[in-house]
């Protein structure tokens, strides 16, 4: 990671960017939209996509795909919903050791070790349920923020405000309480 890239944001898709069984109205002041991307249909909030595009364009912030979609996210999802994430790096399950733990935890650990961001944000709806991830994040302390959105709603505006405050120097790091 270059000196200019001082922060990394690790983004999941299902339950985060694309909620499961969403309600008609999103937290983004517009209904969820539905798009069929060929292999499946997904729901998303256009307002969230716009905000992620704005956030990912900030100098010094490196977005990384950390999703079971792997290469399908930049290849198909981005074009379908207008997300400017086609060139973001993708962390893959097959590149991990294949141990008994959660592959995403190993992937983010390796990426952080390799790129040494001063701050990291991990957005995944499973974070509230992965004890090993919570333990690891507690070791990193103030250098990481975990966001675990409600998988039926995805990332909310309040989550995005917390992310921006953290990237701007705030210290909150725990996943949102439900």
N, C-alpha and C positions, 0 to 999 in steps of 0.2 A: 504494500500500500504506500503510495507516495505521501509526502508530507502534507499535500493538499487534501488527501483523502483521510480525514481524521475520524470519520464515523462510518459504521456499516449498519445497514438495515437488512435483516433476514426475513423474507416474506413467504408465507405459506399461501395456498390458494383456497382449498376447500374449507369452508367455515370461517374464512378470514376475508378474502377478496370476493369470494362467491359463496354466499350463505346457503345452508341446507334448508329447504322448505321455508323460504322467507315469507314474511307477511307482505301485504300489498304495499304498505308505506315503509320506506326505509328511514333510517335516522338522518338521511341526507336531504330531506325536504323534497323528495321526489319518489315516485314509485320505483321499485326494483324493475329493471328491464330484463327481458329474457332474450337470449340469443342461442341459436343452434350452431355449434361450431363443427358440425359434421359427424363427430363421434358421440357427442352428447350435447345436451342443452344445459345452460347455466344461467343463473340470475346474478345481477350485479347492480351496484348503485353508480350511475354516471358521475354523481358528485364526488364520490370517493375516488373514482379513477382520475378525475381532474386534479384532486388534491394530491394524490400519489405522484402524478406527473409533475406537479409543481415542486413537491418535496424532493423527488429524485433528481431534479435539475439544480438543486442547491449545490454550490461549490463545497467540496470536501465531504460529500455524502456518497457512499457506494452502496447501491442496492444489490442484493443477492437473492436469487430464487432458492428457497429451501422448502421444497414441496414434492410430494409423490408424483406430481405432474412432470417433474424434471424438464426435459427439453420441449415438451408439449406446451408449457406455459409461454415461453418466448415465441415459439413457432406458430401456435394457433390462437391461444387466448389473447395475446396482446393485440393482434390485428382485429380480432372480433369485437373487443371492447374499447379499443383506442388507448390502451396503456402503452406508454413509451418504455417498455421493458425488454425489447427484443435483444438488446446487447448486454443485459445484465448477466453476470456469471451464474451458472447453475451448479448447485451441489447435488451430487447423485448418490443414491443408496449403494450402488455397485462399486463405488470408489472407497467405501468404508471397509473396515476389517470383517464385518459380518458377525460380530460378537452378539451376545445375548441382549445387549442394551438397545436403546432407541437409536436408530441410524442417524436421525437428525441431530441428536446431541453430539455424537461423534463428528458429524460433518461440520457443525458450527465450531466445535472445539478446534478442529484442524484448521479451519479457515481463519479463525481469530489468531491462532498461533502463527500461521503463515503471513498474515497481513497486518497484525498488531494495531488494530484501530484503537483510538483512545476511548471511544464510546461505541457500544453496540446495542442495537434494538432487535429483539427477537419477537416476531409476531406470529403466533400459532395458537389455534383454538385448543390444542392439547396441553399447553403449558401448565394449566391448573391441575392436570392429572398425572404429570410425570415427575415423581419425587426426585429422581436422579437429576433432572434438569434444574429443578428448584434448588437442590443442594449445590450444584455446580455454580448457578448464578449467585447464590449467597457467598460463595468463595470469591467470586469476581467483585462483589460488592457494588459500589457506586458506578462502576464502569459499564454496567449492562442494565437494560430495562426490558422486562418481559411483559408483553401484552397478550392476554388470552381472551379474545373476544367471545361473546356468545355466538356459537356456530349458526344460530338461526338468524342472526342479524349482521354478523361480520364486523369489521372495523367501524367504530362509531366516531362521530366528530370529537367527542371527549377524548377518545384514544389518540386521535391525531394531534390534539392539543398537547397531551402528555408527551407524545413522541417529540414534537417540536421543542417543547420546553426542555426536555432532556438533552436533545441535540444542541440546544443553545446554552447548556451548562447546568441544568437542573440535576438533582441527585436522586429522584425517585426511581426505584428499580423493580418494585414488586408488581406482579400481575394484578389487574383490576379485581377487586372483590366483587362477588356476585350477590 
